[in-house]
């Protein structure tokens, strides 16, 4: 299951993480986010130990999505060593999500 992260925790949990981190920027009112959310949780469980997957609710935590230029949701941003390495915007299948996460891990 993906961990929820706030703006206050972002630097420590994402930018300061030892390994790769994928951040799912989402909102309660977003239909595609709701469809993607269970897939993100499944992949988080399957990839545990290889990549950390977290979720940021953009309505409750507006600083992080603004800082990284999130304009549409769902947006997934992969970080390594505190730096953005790749971004995906919009919904996707579990297969596509898994392949993308593996490619950035």
C-alpha positions in Angstrom: 0.0 0.0 0.0 1.3 3.4 -0.9 2.0 5.8 2.0 0.3 9.2 2.2 2.8 12.1 2.4 2.1 15.7 3.3 3.9 18.8 2.1 5.7 18.9 5.5 6.9 15.3 5.0 7.8 15.6 1.3 11.4 16.6 1.7 12.3 13.9 4.2 10.1 11.1 2.7 10.8 11.8 -1.0 13.8 14.0 -1.6 15.8 12.5 1.3 14.9 8.8 0.5 17.8 6.4 0.0 16.3 4.7 -3.1 13.9 5.7 -5.9 10.5 7.1 -5.0 7.4 7.4 -7.2 4.9 10.1 -6.1 1.2 9.9 -7.1 -0.3 13.4 -7.1 -4.1 13.0 -6.8 -7.4 14.4 -5.5 -10.6 13.0 -4.1 -12.8 14.5 -6.9 -10.6 13.1 -9.7 -12.2 10.1 -11.4 -9.1 8.9 -13.2 -7.2 9.2 -9.8 -9.8 6.9 -8.1 -9.3 4.4 -10.9 -5.5 4.5 -10.7 -5.3 4.5 -6.9 -5.9 0.7 -6.3 -3.3 -0.1 -9.0 -0.8 2.2 -7.4 -1.4 0.4 -4.1 -1.0 -3.0 -5.7 2.3 -2.1 -7.4 3.5 -0.5 -4.2 3.0 -3.8 -2.5 4.7 -5.8 -5.3 7.7 -3.4 -5.6 8.2 -3.1 -1.8 11.9 -2.9 -1.1 12.8 -1.9 -4.7 11.0 1.4 -5.0 9.0 3.5 -2.5 5.6 4.7 -3.7 3.8 7.5 -2.0 0.6 9.6 -2.6 0.2 13.3 -2.2 -3.4 14.8 -2.0 -3.0 18.0 -4.0 -6.0 19.7 -2.3 -4.6 19.1 1.2 -1.0 19.7 0.2 -0.7 22.4 -2.5 3.0 23.2 -2.1 4.6 20.0 -3.6 2.5 19.8 -6.7 3.0 23.5 -7.4 6.8 23.2 -6.9 6.9 20.3 -9.5 4.6 21.9 -12.0 1.7 19.4 -11.7 -1.0 20.7 -14.0 -3.2 17.7 -14.5 -3.9 14.7 -12.3 -3.2 11.9 -11.8 0.5 12.8 -12.2 3.2 10.3 -11.3 6.7 11.7 -10.8 9.7 9.5 -10.2 12.6 10.8 -8.1 16.1 9.4 -7.6 18.5 11.2 -5.2 16.1 14.0 -4.7 15.9 14.7 -8.5 13.0 14.2 -10.9 13.9 11.4 -13.4 10.5 10.9 -15.2 6.9 12.0 -15.2 3.6 10.3 -16.3 0.3 12.2 -16.5 -3.1 10.4 -16.7 -4.4 7.0 -16.1 -2.8 3.8 -17.2 -3.2 0.0 -17.0 -1.5 -2.0 -14.2 0.8 -3.4 -16.8 1.9 0.0 -18.0 2.2 1.3 -14.5 4.4 -1.7 -13.4 6.6 -1.4 -16.5 7.1 2.4 -15.9 7.8 1.9 -12.2 10.4 -0.8 -13.0 12.0 1.4 -15.6 12.6 4.2 -13.1 13.5 2.0 -10.1 
